[in-house]
């Protein structure tokens, strides 16, 4: 088996190298141990032999050493030279002085070691020192030192080491093929598991378990892996259902429905009708009966609609109380109407939930494919437009998509964009319509009205941009802009000596209820230096809808404390106004044009006008009638005691300078006619 790069980095290569290294290490350690035992035994044997020799010669030297006979001692030592493997011999007296010696005299200076040297020192020096006492007559008269040659033992050690290392290398090489069965038993399951993991990662298929023959810990690993794959499969199934199905009704959700539309529209000559159904006033049911009843209602509605699906149709819950129905094969409006009628009729019977009888009405938008939309995104967008148009028409209405809905939406988006630009570039200003006092015939103030003058398109109708401002949230910015302009111009009138001319500014419910509005008004009055009593804020009845009477009373009282006048605008066109008048501290009441138009004595309209004026006066409010256009209407208003009037009979809303000139003319005319008002 070669040591190529993949094998070196694989588990099998690592195991083989580990086995070889283990064998090599074991062989070397064993050889070292056995070699040490063998060498130690050889040294001990040679030591014993040298000691026996040394004892014999020590006896022979005893007399010579005792008598200090150097010649005799030398003769004895020469006989030692015939003993093999003795490198050196020396006879020493009791003081350690040499009496006689045999061998290389430099031995003692460079290589000799003491008798108690370690085995490593002996092997390094290559000699074995032996020292025995020379005894005569029981007394120690000297010492015999012998140095034995152990180079043969050292050579034996080197040879043993070399042969052992070669054997260890050979054994390590044999470990690779010998370890193959071990690698196969361990590596094969792991490699199989690894391949299975890679396949699952690439295919995202976690439904199949891996069948592998294994045992021991590897078997546990395989079983754990299969268990984990099972858990992942169940989790993915749950996530799949959660991602594509509504958990409450079990119907396909918006994502799933979008996918279905995309698949259908990808087919050539695809024809279908798509319905978007919305439960009318569902939020009211939820709020009144609780969310558990609301959820039960949604499940019941889903079940009923499902029973009346067109052939091969599909129903989905898009969210909240919206359901979408996909009906393939329906190409015309009559076919779609027939299918929709069956769906709606399934909800005619009241739904019984926990003792509650609930009557369900549904609004619907319809899109025909491919006539009304070319792709899934367009289908859903056009469905939303059609449903929105249906709900604007009332409860239980149906609207088929038409191109005008997109045009209207685009126009609205362009108006919002243009309105933002106009506010930033001061293209929106205030026009002023005079309010004339019916007793004096003179101008007492003006109503300030927002006007958008586009550099390219000219005048844009307030009927277009005011609703857009309210819908887009720009009404507060627009209102603040007009309020500031109005106060600045009113201050100019006041500075010019027209002290009685006040300005009335319309304020939307969204504007007045925003946090800090009263502080905003106070700041504008301070910056423009306009006396507060010359400002009148006109509020519509929409301010009261859904609001606490205490909150509205508090706001009006704060205006009164600042010295600002308040007026109830468009009286009679909104809600149950009479219930508010008694409790809310308005200073003025403005009668809507609907009660002034075609007013003549003796008509029902005039009787209502008379009653409103009398009611307002009875509550301490002054009455301003708006929209007067004819002398007859003016006469009726004078007759029934209206306090002031505004309308085209005097002037249309005009720019500041023109309105000022026109008001001066009205005052001059009133003075010339002796306070008699004529149209």
C-alpha positions as CSV (number, residue, x, y, z in Angstrom):
1,X,0.0,0.0,0.0
2,X,1.6,3.3,-1.1
3,X,1.7,6.5,1.0
4,X,-0.1,8.8,-1.4
5,X,-1.6,12.0,-0.1
6,X,-5.2,10.8,0.3
7,X,-4.1,7.7,2.2
8,X,-1.8,9.7,4.4
9,X,-4.7,12.0,5.4
10,X,-7.3,9.2,5.7
11,X,-8.3,7.5,8.9
12,X,-6.9,4.2,7.4
13,X,-3.5,5.8,6.9
14,X,-3.5,7.2,10.3
15,X,-4.4,3.8,11.9
16,X,-1.7,2.0,9.9
17,X,0.9,4.6,10.9
18,X,-0.2,4.3,14.5
19,X,0.1,0.4,14.4
20,X,3.5,0.7,12.8
21,X,4.7,3.2,15.3
22,X,3.4,1.1,18.1
23,X,5.2,-2.0,16.9
24,X,8.4,0.0,16.4
25,X,8.3,1.5,19.8
26,X,7.5,-1.8,21.4
27,X,10.4,-3.5,19.7
28,X,12.9,-0.8,20.6
29,X,11.8,-0.7,24.2
30,X,12.0,-4.5,24.5
31,X,15.4,-4.6,22.9
32,X,16.7,-1.9,25.2
33,X,15.4,-3.8,28.2
34,X,16.8,-7.2,27.1
35,X,20.1,-5.6,26.1
36,X,20.4,-3.9,29.4
37,X,19.9,-7.2,31.2
38,X,22.3,-9.0,29.0
39,X,25.1,-6.4,29.3
40,X,24.7,-6.1,33.0
41,X,25.0,-9.9,33.3
42,X,28.1,-10.0,31.1
43,X,29.7,-7.2,33.2
44,X,28.9,-9.0,36.4
45,X,30.5,-12.2,35.1
46,X,33.6,-10.4,34.0
47,X,33.8,-8.5,37.3
48,X,33.6,-11.9,39.2
49,X,36.4,-13.4,37.1
50,X,38.7,-10.3,37.6
51,X,38.0,-10.3,41.3
52,X,39.1,-14.0,41.6
53,X,42.2,-13.2,39.6
54,X,42.9,-10.2,41.8
55,X,42.6,-12.2,45.0
56,X,45.1,-14.7,43.8
57,X,47.7,-12.1,42.9
58,X,47.0,-10.1,46.0
59,X,48.2,-13.1,48.1
60,X,51.3,-13.4,46.0
61,X,52.1,-9.7,46.5
62,X,51.6,-9.6,50.2
63,X,55.2,-10.2,51.3
64,X,56.7,-7.9,48.7
65,X,54.3,-5.1,49.4
66,X,54.8,-5.4,53.2
67,X,58.6,-5.3,52.7
68,X,58.4,-2.6,50.0
69,X,60.1,-4.9,47.6
70,X,59.5,-3.2,44.3
71,X,61.4,-5.7,42.2
72,X,59.5,-8.7,43.7
73,X,56.2,-6.9,43.3
74,X,57.0,-6.1,39.7
75,X,57.8,-9.7,39.0
76,X,54.4,-10.8,40.3
77,X,52.6,-8.1,38.2
78,X,54.4,-9.2,35.0
79,X,52.9,-12.6,35.4
80,X,49.4,-10.9,35.3
81,X,50.2,-9.8,31.7
82,X,49.6,-13.4,30.7
83,X,46.0,-13.1,32.0
84,X,43.8,-12.2,29.0
85,X,41.8,-8.9,28.9
86,X,43.7,-7.2,31.7
87,X,44.8,-3.8,30.5
88,X,46.5,-2.5,33.7
89,X,47.6,-3.7,37.1
90,X,49.0,-1.6,40.0
91,X,50.2,-2.6,43.6
92,X,49.6,0.3,46.0
93,X,50.7,0.6,49.7
94,X,48.5,1.7,52.4
95,X,49.1,5.3,51.6
96,X,48.1,4.8,48.0
97,X,51.6,5.1,46.6
98,X,52.4,2.9,43.7
99,X,54.9,0.1,44.5
100,X,54.7,-1.6,41.1
101,X,52.6,-1.4,38.0
102,X,52.0,-3.2,34.7
103,X,50.4,-1.7,31.6
104,X,49.9,1.8,30.1
105,X,50.8,4.2,33.0
106,X,48.5,6.9,31.4
107,X,45.5,4.8,32.0
108,X,45.1,6.0,35.5
109,X,45.2,9.7,34.4
110,X,42.7,9.6,31.6
111,X,40.5,6.5,31.5
112,X,40.5,4.8,34.8
113,X,37.2,5.1,36.8
114,X,36.5,4.0,40.3
115,X,35.2,0.6,41.2
116,X,31.7,2.0,41.9
117,X,31.3,3.7,38.5
118,X,27.9,3.2,36.7
119,X,27.4,0.8,33.8
120,X,27.2,3.7,31.3
121,X,30.5,5.1,32.5
122,X,32.2,1.7,32.1
123,X,30.8,1.2,28.6
124,X,31.9,4.7,27.7
125,X,35.5,4.1,29.0
126,X,35.7,0.6,27.7
127,X,37.3,-0.8,31.0
128,X,36.1,-2.5,34.2
129,X,38.0,-1.4,37.4
130,X,38.6,-4.0,40.2
131,X,40.3,-3.2,43.5
132,X,41.1,-5.7,46.2
133,X,43.0,-5.4,49.5
134,X,46.4,-7.0,50.0
135,X,46.4,-8.8,53.4
136,X,49.4,-10.3,55.3
137,X,49.0,-11.8,58.6
138,X,45.5,-10.4,59.0
139,X,46.6,-6.9,58.3
140,X,45.9,-4.7,55.3
141,X,49.2,-3.8,53.7
142,X,48.1,-2.4,50.4
143,X,45.7,-2.6,47.5
144,X,45.8,-4.3,44.1
145,X,44.0,-2.5,41.2
146,X,43.2,-4.2,37.9
147,X,41.5,-2.7,34.9
148,X,39.7,-5.3,32.8
149,X,39.0,-4.8,29.0
150,X,35.2,-4.8,28.2
151,X,35.3,-3.6,24.6
152,X,34.0,-7.0,23.6
153,X,30.9,-6.3,25.7
154,X,30.5,-2.9,24.2
155,X,30.8,-4.3,20.7
156,X,28.2,-6.9,21.6
157,X,25.9,-4.1,22.7
158,X,26.3,-2.2,19.4
159,X,25.6,-5.3,17.4
160,X,22.5,-6.1,19.4
161,X,21.2,-2.6,19.1
162,X,21.7,-2.6,15.3
163,X,20.0,-6.0,14.8
164,X,17.2,-5.0,17.0
165,X,16.6,-1.7,15.1
166,X,16.6,-3.5,11.8
167,X,14.2,-6.1,13.2
168,X,11.9,-3.3,14.5
169,X,11.9,-1.5,11.1
170,X,11.0,-4.8,9.4
171,X,8.3,-5.5,12.0
172,X,6.9,-2.0,11.4
173,X,6.8,-2.5,7.7
174,X,4.9,-5.8,8.2
175,X,2.4,-3.9,10.4
176,X,0.8,-2.2,7.4
177,X,-0.5,-5.3,5.7
178,X,-1.1,-7.0,9.0
179,X,-3.3,-4.1,10.1
180,X,-5.4,-4.2,6.9
181,X,-8.3,-6.3,8.4
182,X,-8.4,-4.0,11.4
183,X,-8.6,-1.0,9.1
184,X,-11.4,-2.6,7.1
185,X,-13.4,-3.4,10.2
186,X,-13.1,0.1,11.6
187,X,-12.8,2.3,8.5
188,X,-15.4,0.7,6.2
189,X,-18.4,1.7,8.4
190,X,-16.9,5.2,9.0
191,X,-16.3,5.7,5.2
192,X,-19.8,4.5,4.4
193,X,-21.2,6.9,7.0
194,X,-19.2,9.8,5.6
195,X,-20.4,9.1,2.1
196,X,-24.0,8.9,3.3
197,X,-23.6,12.3,5.0
198,X,-22.2,13.9,1.9
199,X,-25.0,12.5,-0.2
200,X,-27.6,13.8,2.2
201,X,-26.0,17.2,2.4
202,X,-26.0,17.4,-1.4
203,X,-29.5,16.0,-2.0
204,X,-31.2,17.2,1.2
205,X,-32.8,13.7,1.4
206,X,-33.0,12.7,5.0
207,X,-35.6,9.9,4.7
208,X,-33.3,6.8,4.2
209,X,-31.3,5.1,6.9
210,X,-27.8,3.7,6.3
211,X,-27.4,-0.1,6.5
212,X,-23.9,-1.0,7.6
213,X,-22.4,-4.2,9.2
214,X,-20.5,-3.1,12.3
215,X,-20.0,-4.1,15.9
216,X,-18.9,-2.5,19.2
217,X,-18.6,1.2,19.3
218,X,-18.9,1.5,15.5
219,X,-22.3,-0.2,15.7
220,X,-23.3,2.3,18.3
221,X,-22.1,5.1,15.9
222,X,-24.1,3.7,13.0
223,X,-27.3,3.3,15.1
224,X,-26.9,6.8,16.5
225,X,-26.5,8.2,13.0
226,X,-29.6,6.5,11.8
227,X,-31.6,7.7,14.8
228,X,-30.4,11.2,14.1
229,X,-31.4,11.0,10.4
230,X,-34.9,9.8,11.5
231,X,-35.2,12.8,13.9
232,X,-34.1,15.2,11.1
233,X,-36.6,13.6,8.7
234,X,-39.5,14.1,11.2
235,X,-38.3,17.6,11.9
236,X,-38.1,18.5,8.2
237,X,-41.6,17.0,7.6
238,X,-42.9,19.2,10.4
239,X,-41.1,22.3,9.1
240,X,-42.3,21.5,5.6
241,X,-45.9,21.5,6.8
242,X,-45.4,24.6,8.8
243,X,-43.8,26.4,5.9
244,X,-46.4,25.5,3.3
245,X,-49.6,24.9,5.3
246,X,-51.7,27.0,7.7
247,X,-51.5,25.4,11.2
248,X,-55.1,26.4,12.1
249,X,-57.1,25.2,9.1
250,X,-54.6,22.8,7.5
251,X,-55.0,24.6,4.2
252,X,-52.1,25.6,2.0
253,X,-50.7,29.0,3.1
254,X,-49.7,32.0,1.0
255,X,-46.2,30.6,0.1
256,X,-47.8,27.4,-1.1
257,X,-50.5,29.2,-3.0
258,X,-47.9,31.4,-4.7
259,X,-45.9,28.3,-5.7
260,X,-49.1,26.7,-7.2
261,X,-49.8,29.9,-9.2
262,X,-46.2,29.9,-10.5
263,X,-46.4,26.3,-11.6
264,X,-49.8,26.8,-13.3
265,X,-48.7,30.0,-15.1
266,X,-45.6,28.2,-16.3
267,X,-47.8,26.0,-18.4
268,X,-48.7,27.3,-21.9
269,X,-52.4,28.2,-22.5
270,X,-53.1,28.2,-18.8
271,X,-56.6,29.4,-18.0
272,X,-58.0,29.9,-14.5
273,X,-60.1,32.1,-12.2
274,X,-58.6,33.1,-8.9
275,X,-60.8,34.4,-6.1
276,X,-59.7,36.3,-3.0
277,X,-62.4,36.1,-0.2
278,X,-62.4,38.2,2.9
279,X,-64.7,37.8,5.9
280,X,-66.4,41.2,6.5
281,X,-66.2,42.6,10.0
282,X,-64.1,39.7,11.2
283,X,-62.2,41.9,13.7
284,X,-65.5,42.9,15.3
285,X,-66.3,39.2,15.8
286,X,-62.9,38.5,17.3
287,X,-63.1,41.5,19.6
288,X,-66.7,40.7,20.7
289,X,-66.5,36.9,21.1
290,X,-62.8,36.2,21.6
291,X,-60.1,34.7,19.5
292,X,-61.1,31.1,20.3
293,X,-64.5,31.8,18.6
294,X,-62.7,33.6,15.8
295,X,-60.4,30.6,15.2
296,X,-63.3,28.2,15.2
297,X,-65.2,30.5,12.7
298,X,-62.2,30.4,10.4
299,X,-62.0,26.6,10.5
300,X,-65.7,26.4,9.8
301,X,-65.5,28.8,6.9
302,X,-62.6,26.9,5.4
303,X,-64.5,23.6,5.6
304,X,-67.6,25.1,4.0
305,X,-65.7,26.7,1.2
306,X,-63.8,23.5,0.6
307,X,-67.0,21.6,0.0
308,X,-68.0,23.9,-2.9
309,X,-64.6,24.1,-4.7
310,X,-64.8,24.0,-8.5
311,X,-63.4,20.9,-10.2
312,X,-59.7,20.5,-9.6
313,X,-59.8,23.7,-7.5
314,X,-57.7,24.5,-4.5
315,X,-58.4,26.7,-1.5
316,X,-55.7,28.4,0.6
317,X,-55.7,30.6,3.7
318,X,-53.4,33.6,2.9
319,X,-53.5,34.9,6.5
320,X,-56.0,36.5,8.9
321,X,-59.5,36.2,7.5
322,X,-58.4,36.0,3.8
323,X,-59.0,32.9,1.7
324,X,-57.9,32.3,-1.9
325,X,-59.5,29.9,-4.3
326,X,-57.8,28.7,-7.5
327,X,-60.2,27.4,-10.1
328,X,-58.5,26.1,-13.3
329,X,-60.4,26.1,-16.6
330,X,-62.6,29.1,-15.9
331,X,-62.1,31.5,-18.8
332,X,-65.0,33.9,-18.7
333,X,-66.7,36.3,-16.2
334,X,-70.0,34.3,-16.2
335,X,-68.1,31.0,-15.5
336,X,-66.2,32.7,-12.6
337,X,-69.4,34.3,-11.3
338,X,-71.1,30.9,-11.2
339,X,-68.3,29.3,-9.3
340,X,-68.0,32.2,-6.9
341,X,-71.8,32.1,-6.2
342,X,-71.5,28.5,-5.1
343,X,-68.7,29.4,-2.7
344,X,-70.6,32.4,-1.2
345,X,-73.8,30.4,-0.9
346,X,-72.1,27.9,1.3
347,X,-71.9,30.6,3.9
348,X,-75.6,31.6,3.8
349,X,-76.6,29.4,6.7
350,X,-75.5,30.8,10.1
351,X,-72.6,29.1,11.8
352,X,-73.2,27.8,15.3
353,X,-70.2,27.9,17.7
354,X,-70.5,27.3,21.4
355,X,-74.0,28.7,21.5
356,X,-73.2,31.7,19.3
357,X,-75.1,32.1,16.0
358,X,-72.8,33.9,13.6
359,X,-73.8,35.2,10.2
360,X,-70.9,35.5,7.8
361,X,-70.7,37.9,4.8
362,X,-67.7,37.9,2.5
363,X,-66.3,40.4,0.1
364,X,-64.4,39.1,-2.9
365,X,-62.0,40.1,-5.6
366,X,-61.6,38.1,-8.9
367,X,-58.8,37.8,-11.3
368,X,-58.9,35.9,-14.6
369,X,-55.7,34.3,-15.9
370,X,-54.2,35.1,-18.2
371,X,-56.5,38.0,-19.1
372,X,-55.9,40.0,-16.0
373,X,-52.4,38.9,-15.0
374,X,-49.3,37.3,-16.5
375,X,-47.5,36.0,-13.5
376,X,-48.1,34.9,-9.9
377,X,-47.0,38.2,-8.4
378,X,-49.4,40.1,-10.6
379,X,-52.2,37.7,-9.7
380,X,-51.9,38.4,-6.0
381,X,-51.4,42.1,-6.5
382,X,-54.5,42.4,-8.7
383,X,-56.5,40.3,-6.3
384,X,-55.7,42.7,-3.5
385,X,-56.7,45.7,-5.7
386,X,-60.0,44.0,-6.7
387,X,-60.8,43.0,-3.1
388,X,-60.0,46.5,-1.8
389,X,-62.3,48.0,-4.4
390,X,-65.1,45.6,-3.4
391,X,-64.8,46.4,0.3
392,X,-65.0,50.2,-0.5
393,X,-68.4,49.5,-2.1
394,X,-69.8,47.9,1.0
395,X,-70.4,44.5,2.7
396,X,-70.6,41.3,0.7
397,X,-69.6,42.9,-2.6
398,X,-67.6,41.4,-5.5
399,X,-65.2,43.2,-7.8
400,X,-63.5,41.8,-10.9
401,X,-60.1,43.2,-11.6
402,X,-60.0,46.0,-14.2
403,X,-57.1,48.0,-15.5
404,X,-58.5,51.2,-14.0
405,X,-57.6,49.9,-10.5
406,X,-53.9,49.8,-11.4
407,X,-54.1,53.3,-13.0
408,X,-55.8,54.6,-9.9
409,X,-53.1,53.1,-7.7
410,X,-50.3,54.5,-9.8
411,X,-52.0,57.9,-9.8
412,X,-52.3,57.7,-6.1
413,X,-48.6,56.7,-5.7
414,X,-47.6,59.6,-8.0
415,X,-49.7,62.0,-6.0
416,X,-48.1,60.9,-2.7
417,X,-44.6,61.4,-4.3
418,X,-45.7,64.7,-5.7
419,X,-47.2,65.8,-2.4
420,X,-43.9,65.1,-0.6
421,X,-42.0,67.1,-3.2
422,X,-44.6,69.9,-3.0
423,X,-44.3,70.2,0.8
424,X,-40.5,70.3,0.5
425,X,-40.5,73.0,-2.2
426,X,-43.4,75.2,-0.8
427,X,-45.7,74.4,-3.7
428,X,-48.6,74.1,-1.3
429,X,-49.9,77.4,0.0
430,X,-53.1,78.8,1.6
431,X,-56.0,80.5,-0.1
432,X,-58.5,82.5,1.9
433,X,-62.3,82.7,1.7
434,X,-63.9,85.6,3.6
435,X,-66.4,85.0,6.4
436,X,-69.0,87.8,6.5
437,X,-70.9,88.9,9.6
438,X,-74.6,88.9,8.7
439,X,-75.4,91.8,11.0
440,X,-72.7,94.2,10.1
441,X,-72.2,93.1,6.5
442,X,-68.4,93.3,7.1
443,X,-65.7,90.7,6.9
444,X,-64.9,89.2,10.3
445,X,-62.4,86.6,9.2
446,X,-61.3,84.0,6.7
447,X,-61.3,80.3,6.3
448,X,-57.8,79.1,5.2
449,X,-57.8,76.4,2.6
450,X,-54.9,74.4,1.3
451,X,-54.1,74.8,-2.4
452,X,-51.5,72.8,-4.4
453,X,-50.1,74.7,-7.3
454,X,-47.8,72.5,-9.3
455,X,-45.2,74.2,-11.6
456,X,-46.1,71.8,-14.5
457,X,-49.7,70.7,-13.8
458,X,-51.1,73.8,-12.3
459,X,-53.8,73.7,-9.6
460,X,-54.4,70.2,-8.2
461,X,-57.8,69.8,-6.6
462,X,-58.0,69.5,-2.8
463,X,-60.5,66.7,-3.4
464,X,-57.6,64.7,-4.8
465,X,-54.6,65.5,-2.5
466,X,-56.4,65.9,0.9
467,X,-57.6,62.3,1.0
468,X,-54.2,61.1,-0.3
469,X,-52.5,63.1,2.5
470,X,-54.8,61.5,5.1
471,X,-54.2,58.0,3.7
472,X,-50.4,58.4,3.4
473,X,-49.9,60.0,6.8
474,X,-48.8,63.3,5.3
475,X,-51.9,65.1,6.7
476,X,-50.0,66.2,9.9
477,X,-47.2,67.7,7.9
478,X,-49.6,69.4,5.5
479,X,-51.7,70.6,8.4
480,X,-48.7,72.1,10.2
481,X,-47.6,73.8,7.0
482,X,-51.0,75.4,6.4
483,X,-51.4,76.4,10.1
484,X,-48.1,78.3,10.0
485,X,-48.9,80.1,6.7
486,X,-52.3,81.0,8.0
487,X,-51.0,82.4,11.3
488,X,-48.3,84.4,9.4
489,X,-50.9,86.0,7.1
490,X,-53.3,86.7,9.9
491,X,-50.5,88.5,11.7
492,X,-50.0,90.7,8.7
493,X,-53.7,91.6,8.7
494,X,-53.4,92.4,12.4
495,X,-50.3,94.5,11.9
496,X,-52.1,96.4,9.1
497,X,-54.8,97.5,11.5
498,X,-57.5,94.9,10.7
499,X,-57.8,93.8,14.3
500,X,-61.1,91.9,13.9
501,X,-60.0,89.6,11.1
502,X,-59.5,86.1,12.4
503,X,-58.4,83.0,10.5
504,X,-60.1,79.6,10.7
505,X,-57.9,76.6,9.9
506,X,-59.1,73.1,9.3
507,X,-57.5,70.4,11.5
508,X,-57.8,66.7,10.8
509,X,-58.5,64.1,13.5
510,X,-55.1,62.5,12.8
511,X,-53.4,65.9,13.3
512,X,-55.1,67.0,16.5
513,X,-54.7,63.6,18.2
514,X,-51.0,63.4,17.5
515,X,-48.7,63.8,20.5
516,X,-47.6,67.4,21.1
517,X,-50.1,69.1,18.8
518,X,-51.1,71.7,21.4
519,X,-47.5,72.5,22.0
520,X,-47.0,72.8,18.3
521,X,-49.9,75.3,18.0
522,X,-48.5,77.3,21.0
523,X,-45.1,77.4,19.3
524,X,-46.5,78.6,16.0
525,X,-48.5,81.4,17.8
526,X,-45.3,82.4,19.7
527,X,-43.2,82.5,16.6
528,X,-45.7,84.4,14.4
529,X,-46.8,86.7,17.3
530,X,-50.5,86.2,16.4
531,X,-52.9,86.9,19.2
532,X,-54.5,83.5,20.1
533,X,-58.1,84.9,19.9
534,X,-57.6,85.5,16.1
535,X,-57.1,81.8,15.5
536,X,-60.0,79.4,15.1
537,X,-59.5,75.7,14.7
538,X,-62.2,73.9,12.7
539,X,-62.7,70.3,13.7
540,X,-64.9,67.7,12.0
541,X,-67.1,65.1,13.7
542,X,-64.7,62.3,12.8
543,X,-62.6,63.5,15.7
544,X,-65.2,62.0,18.1
545,X,-65.4,58.5,16.5
546,X,-64.0,55.9,18.9
547,X,-62.6,58.5,21.3
548,X,-63.5,59.1,24.9
549,X,-65.7,62.1,25.5
550,X,-63.4,63.1,28.4
551,X,-60.3,63.2,26.1
552,X,-62.1,65.4,23.6
553,X,-63.4,67.7,26.3
554,X,-59.9,68.0,27.7
555,X,-58.4,69.0,24.4
556,X,-61.1,71.6,23.7
557,X,-60.7,73.0,27.2
558,X,-56.9,73.4,26.6
559,X,-57.6,75.3,23.4
560,X,-60.0,77.6,25.3
561,X,-57.4,78.2,28.0
562,X,-54.9,79.3,25.3
563,X,-57.5,81.8,24.0
564,X,-58.0,79.8,20.7
565,X,-61.5,79.5,19.3
566,X,-62.9,76.2,18.1
567,X,-65.5,75.4,15.6
568,X,-67.5,72.2,14.8
569,X,-67.2,72.0,11.0
570,X,-69.6,70.4,8.5
571,X,-72.3,70.0,11.2
572,X,-75.1,67.5,10.3
573,X,-73.2,65.5,7.7
574,X,-71.5,63.1,10.1
575,X,-72.6,61.2,13.1
576,X,-75.1,61.8,15.9
577,X,-73.9,65.4,16.4
578,X,-76.6,66.4,18.8
579,X,-75.3,64.1,21.5
580,X,-72.0,65.9,21.5
581,X,-73.0,69.5,21.4
582,X,-74.2,69.6,25.0
583,X,-71.0,68.3,26.4
584,X,-68.3,69.8,24.2
585,X,-67.2,73.4,24.6
586,X,-67.2,74.6,21.0
587,X,-67.3,78.3,20.3
588,X,-68.8,78.1,16.8
589,X,-70.9,75.7,14.7
590,X,-70.5,75.7,10.9
591,X,-73.6,74.5,9.0
592,X,-72.8,72.4,6.0
593,X,-73.6,73.5,2.5
594,X,-76.1,70.6,2.3
595,X,-78.5,72.5,4.6
596,X,-77.9,75.9,2.9
597,X,-78.4,74.8,-0.7
598,X,-81.7,75.8,-2.2
599,X,-82.9,77.1,1.2
600,X,-86.2,78.9,0.9
601,X,-88.9,79.6,3.5
602,X,-91.4,76.9,4.1
603,X,-89.3,74.0,2.8
604,X,-88.3,71.0,5.0
605,X,-84.6,71.9,4.4
606,X,-85.3,75.4,5.8
607,X,-87.0,74.0,8.9
608,X,-83.9,71.9,9.6
609,X,-81.7,75.0,9.1
610,X,-83.9,77.0,11.5
611,X,-83.7,74.2,14.1
612,X,-79.9,73.9,13.9
613,X,-79.4,77.7,14.3
614,X,-81.8,77.8,17.3
615,X,-80.1,74.8,18.9
616,X,-76.6,76.3,18.5
617,X,-77.6,79.7,19.9
618,X,-79.3,77.9,22.8
619,X,-76.0,76.2,23.6
620,X,-74.1,79.5,23.4
621,X,-72.4,79.0,20.1
622,X,-72.3,81.4,17.1
623,X,-73.4,80.0,13.8
624,X,-71.5,80.2,10.5
625,X,-73.2,79.0,7.3
626,X,-71.0,77.9,4.5
627,X,-71.7,77.4,0.8
628,X,-74.1,80.3,0.3
629,X,-74.3,81.1,-3.4
630,X,-77.6,83.0,-4.0
631,X,-79.4,86.0,-2.6
632,X,-82.3,83.7,-1.6
633,X,-80.1,81.5,0.5
634,X,-78.5,84.6,2.1
635,X,-81.9,86.0,3.0
636,X,-83.0,82.8,4.7
637,X,-79.9,82.7,6.7
638,X,-80.4,86.3,7.8
639,X,-84.1,85.6,8.6
640,X,-83.3,82.6,10.9
641,X,-80.5,84.4,12.7
642,X,-77.3,82.9,11.4
643,X,-74.3,85.0,12.7
644,X,-72.0,84.7,9.7
645,X,-71.8,83.3,6.2
646,X,-69.2,82.3,3.6
647,X,-69.6,81.2,0.1
648,X,-69.3,82.1,-3.6
649,X,-71.9,84.8,-3.2
650,X,-69.1,86.9,-1.7
651,X,-65.9,85.3,-3.0
652,X,-64.2,82.1,-3.8
653,X,-61.0,81.1,-1.9
654,X,-58.2,83.4,-3.1
655,X,-54.5,84.1,-2.6
656,X,-53.7,86.4,0.4
657,X,-53.3,89.7,-1.5
658,X,-56.4,89.2,-3.6
659,X,-58.4,88.0,-0.6
660,X,-57.3,91.2,1.3
661,X,-58.4,93.5,-1.5
662,X,-61.7,91.7,-1.9
663,X,-62.4,91.8,1.8
664,X,-61.8,95.6,1.9
665,X,-64.3,96.0,-1.0
666,X,-66.9,93.9,0.9
667,X,-66.4,96.2,4.0
668,X,-66.7,99.3,1.9
669,X,-69.8,98.1,0.2
670,X,-71.4,97.2,3.6
671,X,-70.7,100.7,4.8
672,X,-72.1,102.4,1.7
673,X,-75.3,100.3,2.0
674,X,-75.8,100.9,5.7
675,X,-74.9,97.4,6.9
676,X,-77.5,95.9,4.5
677,X,-76.2,92.7,3.0
678,X,-76.9,91.9,-0.6
679,X,-75.4,89.3,-2.9
